[in-house]
Amino acid sequence: MLFGPLLFPIARAVGIHEVHYAMVVCLAMGLGLFAPPFGVGYDAACAIIRIHPDEGMRPIVGYMVALFVGLVIVAAGPWLSIGCL
């Protein structure tokens, strides 16, 4: 979460579109915050619903796979996030 805003000027200087960078960073942060077993968001969600983190692994796998596939698609095709071909 710290490096997303810090690397923004570098990404702009390299020529990466701002919207594309922001979408990739948001998706990657979502993946990192909920990636078991170290994800802070995952631990917080398990604490709120009062289950052991091992029990929450199976339901979150589909979400993590979908988020990873979306991240790869957006990162590979910047025209998807920018909206122009």
C-alpha positions in Angstrom: 0.0 0.0 0.0 3.0 2.3 0.6 4.6 1.8 -2.8 1.5 2.5 -5.0 1.5 6.3 -4.5 5.3 6.5 -4.3 5.9 4.8 -7.6 3.3 6.9 -9.4 5.7 9.7 -10.6 8.1 7.0 -11.8 5.4 5.3 -13.8 4.4 8.6 -15.3 8.0 9.4 -16.2 8.4 6.0 -17.9 5.3 6.6 -20.0 2.6 4.5 -18.3 -0.9 6.0 -18.5 -2.2 7.2 -15.1 -5.5 5.4 -15.3 -3.8 2.2 -16.3 -1.3 2.4 -13.5 -4.1 3.2 -11.0 -6.2 0.2 -12.1 -3.3 -2.2 -11.9 -2.3 -0.9 -8.5 -5.8 -1.2 -7.1 -6.2 -4.8 -8.4 -2.8 -5.8 -7.1 -3.4 -4.2 -3.7 -6.8 -6.0 -3.5 -5.0 -9.3 -4.3 -2.3 -8.6 -1.7 -4.6 -7.5 1.1 -6.7 -10.7 0.8 -4.1 -13.2 -0.1 -4.0 -15.8 2.7 -2.2 -16.3 5.1 -0.7 -12.9 5.4 -3.5 -10.7 4.0 -4.6 -8.1 6.6 -8.0 -7.8 4.9 -8.4 -11.6 5.0 -7.5 -11.8 8.7 -9.9 -8.9 9.5 -12.7 -10.6 7.6 -12.1 -13.9 9.5 -12.1 -12.0 12.8 -15.3 -10.2 12.0 -17.2 -13.4 11.1 -15.5 -15.3 13.9 -14.0 -18.2 12.0 -10.5 -19.7 11.9 -8.5 -18.6 8.8 -8.2 -22.2 7.7 -11.9 -22.5 7.4 -12.1 -19.4 5.2 -9.6 -20.6 2.7 -12.0 -22.5 0.5 -14.5 -19.7 -0.1 -11.9 -17.1 -0.9 -10.1 -19.2 -3.5 -12.6 -18.3 -6.3 -12.3 -14.6 -5.4 -8.5 -14.7 -5.5 -8.4 -16.5 -8.9 -10.9 -14.1 -10.4 -8.9 -11.1 -9.1 -5.7 -12.6 -10.4 -7.1 -13.2 -13.9 -8.5 -9.7 -14.0 -5.2 -8.3 -12.9 -3.4 -10.2 -15.7 -5.9 -9.1 -18.3 -5.8 -5.4 -17.3 -2.0 -5.4 -17.0 -1.5 -7.1 -20.4 -4.0 -4.9 -22.2 -3.7 -1.3 -21.2 -6.3 -0.3 -23.8 -8.9 -2.1 -21.6 -8.4 0.4 -18.8 -7.8 3.5 -20.9 -10.7 2.9 -23.2 -9.0 3.4 -26.5 -7.4 1.1 -29.1 
